[in-house]
């Protein structure tokens, strides 16, 4: 291991080497690029303060500011409604990031 390019040491806790479950190893293998073996880290689709457009529902076509993720399926969006900034919960599959100009 020590002669492997880029490896400086193994992860240990005191004298005990860290272990990884078979489930995690299999997940890593499934996500690896078949030719290079490399993994790409996924970037969150939305960033705090970024503009988003709502694609469906009662607020369809309105744009607001992404505030935060609320679990794995929803987000809090700040919308200007009737002259006030209002927090609205929206399913993630109904949001589209709007590119900055």
Buried (B, 14 or more C-beta within 10 A) or exposed (E): EEEEEEEEEEEEEEEEEEEEEEEEEEEEEEEEEEEEEEEEEEEEBBEEEBBBBBBEEEBEEBBBBBBEBBEEEBBBBBBEEEEEEEEBEBEBEBBEBEEEE
